[in-house]
Every structure is written in structure tokens, then in C-alpha cells.
Amino acid sequence: MLFNNLKFAFKTRRAWWYTATSRSRARFARTTLGSFWLGFANLLSIATLGIVYGTVFSVSDFRSYFIYLGVGLVIWNTISASIANSPQLFAHNSSNIKNMNLKPLFYTFEEWSFQLQTFIQSFVLVFFVFLFLKFSLLSNFLLYSWIPLLNLFIFIYWFPLMVCLISVRFSDIAQLVPIVLQLVFLTSPILYRKESLGELAWITNINFIYKILDSLRLTILEGYINYQDSIVILIFNLIGLVLTIQYFDRESKRLPFLV
């Protein structure tokens, strides 16, 4: 069944990528800058939060802090948006699921590709600006980021899908997700350095979402990749992907009656 689902995703890749692209274009219809607004919004947030929290935490090197904060925020925004939108994914497409002869899996790949496009549009402009502050980011990204980037892309597919499938049966999950995301954000070293947690630094060791974020940020900022951790995360992601697809297979026949 896993092979059949992957085969379906490959055959319909142009369709779900096109519908996701249409959503991206519609979001910025009639605007002059179009999707560049994503990057500008992120840069504005980074500048504001950087000044405020840099002052609060008495940061000595603002240039490094802005890059640290900015890369972390762009990655976090992608992860959080993917998870936050997942509980209502099938509900928003309920009419199509009930009336069209199209596998519900299509809508999961459409949402995934939409989040990928949003990430790319946001990341490119922010990354380009940061190159003026630290040009070595380009070589770091090109040489070391491939496995952490792959981990991010796999994670923002299977984990939101798992949340979505659970939410179909338990509607309260949709109310719980934003609360959990807020708590994860506040307890993750995104706005501040890990050292600021002091004795609570152990929290990051059990925070899988932060590990996805931090491994990618570390390769971009420092040009260093911990291959052992990255491979472990990749294996975990692949296991999560397989188990989620299998769970989806069991639930797919019931979806029209649940959404």
C-alpha cells in the first residue's frame, strides 16, 4: 500500500503542485510585490524581535544574533504553519472528498507543497539579506544542509498528516494544537540561546521539533553537521512516514463519513 500511495503521489505531482501554486498566487493577487511580502514580513519580525530580545538578553554581537534569530524563525514558521493547519485539512476539503473520485492523499500533498513553496519564498529573501552580514552562509548551506533540509521536508509532511488523522476522530485536538505549539515555541531556544535555559537545557533533548529546527540552523550558521544525529533523525522521520501512511490507509475509507 505504501508503494501504491507513493506511485499515486508521483503520478499526480503536477496537479497537486499546480493547485498549491495557485493558492500561493491567489494569496497575493493584486499586490505589487506578490510573494515577496512573505520575506518582507519575516524581515520585519526579525528586526523587531531582534532589537527587543537582543536588548533583553544583553546580546553583545547583534549581527550574529539577528542571523541566529532570523533563520530559526523562518524554519519555525514553516513547521508551526504546517502543524497548525493540519487539523482542519480534510474538513476544508470535505466536499471534494465526498463528491470526487480522488484519493484524499492528494490534498495532503497539496498542503505539503503549499508549505514548501511558502518556506522557499520566505527563506530566499531572508537568506539573501543575511548574506550581506555573513557571506559564508552560502557555502555552509550548499555544502552541509542537505540532510537537515530533507529532515525538515519529510517532517512537515508526515507529522501534520498524523495530527490531521487524529483530529478527524477527536475534534478537541484542533483546540489543543495552537496551545501546544505556543508552549513548544516558548520553551525552544529560538528567540534566545540554548545556554539561557541553564539547568532546563535538558528540555531541548526531548523536543523533537526543536531538533529538526536546530540541526538545520546549525549547518547554515556554523557550517557543521552532526551526521550521527542527522541520520538518527532521518531514520525516525522515515519510520514516522511509513507508519503515518499505513494509518492513513486504514482511515481513508472512513474519511467521507468523518469529515
N, C-alpha and C positions, 0 to 999 in steps of 0.2 A: 504493500500500500504506500509506503514511503516513496518508492521509485515512481509509482503512478502519479503521486502528488507533485513530485519534482518534475516529472515529464509534462504534466499539465501546466505547471508554472512556466516552464521553458517555452512551451508552445504558445502560451498567451502573453508572453513577456512584452510584446509590443503594445498590446491592448491595455494592460494594467499600467505600463509606464506612460502611455499616452494619456490615459484618464487622470493619472496623478499630475502630469504636466499641465493638463487643462485646469485642474484645481489650482495649481500654483499661479497660472496666468490669470485666472479669474479673481484670485485674491487681490491682485494689484492692478485690476483693469482700470483704465482711465487715469492712472498715475503716471507722472513723468519719469520717475526713477525706477518704477517697476520693482523687481525683486531685490534691487539694491537697498530698499528700505529695511530688509532683514538685517543686512550688515550694518547699516547706519544705526538702527535701533540697538543692536548689540554694542556698537562702539560707544553710544551714548550711555548705556547702562554701565559699561566697563569704566568709562571715565568718571561717572558719578560715584559708583561704588568704590572705585579705586581711591579716589580722593578721601571719601568718608572713612572707609575702613583702614586705609593706609595711615590716616591720622590717628584713628582709634587704637590701632595696634603698633603705633610708633614705628612705622616702616622706615628703614634707613635708605634703601635702594628702591625708589618708586618705579624706575624703569623696569626692573626685574619683576616687581610686584604686579604692575599692570599686565605684563605678559602672562604671568602665572595665573592671575585672576581671569584674564580675558579668555585664554584657552580653556580653562576649567569651566567657565560659564557657557561657552558655546557648546561644549560637549554635554554639559548638564542639561541645557535647554533641549537638546535633541532627545536625550534619554527621558527626561520628565514629560515632554510633549508626547512621545510615543506611548508611555505608560498611561498618562492622564487621559488620552483619547481612546484608549483601548476598551474600557467597559461598555461604551455605547456604540462600538463599531458595527456589530450585527444589527443592533436596534435601528441605527440610521439607515441601514440597507435592508431593512425587513421586507419592504415591498418588493424589492428585486429578488430577494431570496425566496419569497413565496410565489412569485409570478414568473420568474425567468428560469430557464433551464441552463443555469450557470452555477458551477460549483462555488459555494461560499468562500472557498480558499482564495478565489480571485480577489475578493475585497480585502483580504489580509495583505496580499502582495501590493495591491493598490495603495493601501495606507502606508505600508513599509516604504515603498518607492517615493511616496509624498514626503515622508520624514527624511529620507535620504537626500532628496532634492533640496529640502529646507536646510538641512545641515550643510550641504555643499555651498549653497547660496550665502549662508551666514558666515561660514568658515573662511571662504575665499577672500572676502573683503577684509575681515578682521586680520587674517594671516598676512595679507599684503601690507597692511598698515604696520603690523608688528615687525615686518622685515626691515623697516627703516630704523627700528630700535635695536634689532639683533638679527643681522643677516644670516647668521649660522643656522637659524631656524629652518631655512630652506633645505640645507644639506641634511640636517637632523631628520626632517620629515621624510625626505626622499629615501634615505638610507635605512632608517630604523623603525618607521611607524607602521609597516605593513601588517604585521601580526596583530598589534593592538588595534589597528583600524578595522581589521577583519573581525576581531572580537566584538568591537562596538557594533558593527553592521549585523552580525549574527544575533547579538543580544537584543537589539531593538526590534527584531522580528519575533523570536520565539517567546521572550518573556511577556511582552504585551499581548501576544496571542493567548498565552496561558491565562493571564489576567482576564482577558475577554471571555474565554470559555467558562471560567469560574463565575464571572459576573452574570452570564446568561442564566445560570441556575440560582445564584444568590445575589439579588439586586442590591443588597446593602454594601457590596464590595465597591460599587460606584461612589458611595459616600465616603468610604474608608480610604480609597486610593489617594485623593488630594491631601488628606491628613498625614498619611504615611510618607508621601513624597516631601511634604514640608519638613517633617521630622528628619528624614534622611538628609535633606539639604542642609539643615541647621547643624547636624552632627557630623557632616562631612567636611574635611578641610578644603573647601572651595574658595570661600571668602578669606580664609586665614591659612596659615601654615600648619602642618601636622604637629609641629613642636608645641604649638599654642595649646594643644589639648592636654599636655602634661601627662598625668597618670591615667587619663582617659584615652590615650592614644590606642589602646587595645581595641577600641570600638571600630577602628578602620580595618582591623584584621578580619572582622566578621561582616563587614559591609561590602557585599559583592558588587553592588552598583558603583561604589567608590573605587573599587579595584579596577573595574573596566575603565573608568574615567582617568584614574591616576596613572595607569600603565601607559595610556596614550599620551597624556600630558607630559609625562616624564621623558618619553622618547623625543618629543618635539622640543622641549626646553633644554634637556641635558645631552641629547644625542646618545642616550644609553638605554639599552633594553635588557631586562632580566628575562632571558629566554626560558628559564625554568618556570617562572611564574606565568609567563605569557602562554606557554604550551599547556600548563595546567588549566588556565582559564579557557583556552581554546577547546580542550577536551571536555570541560564542564559545559561549555556552550553547545558543543556538538551533541552531547548526551541530552541536554535540555531541548535542543531542536528536534531530535528523534522522538523523545517521549511526548513532546507537545503535539507533533504531527500525528502520532499514534492516538493520542487523546482526542484530537480533532476528528480523526476518522470515526471514532466511536460516537461522537456527539453530532456529527454533521447531518445524519438522517433525522435527528430530533430538532435541529435548529429551526425549521419552519414553524414548529409548534411552540417554541420557546421565546421567539422574538416577536 
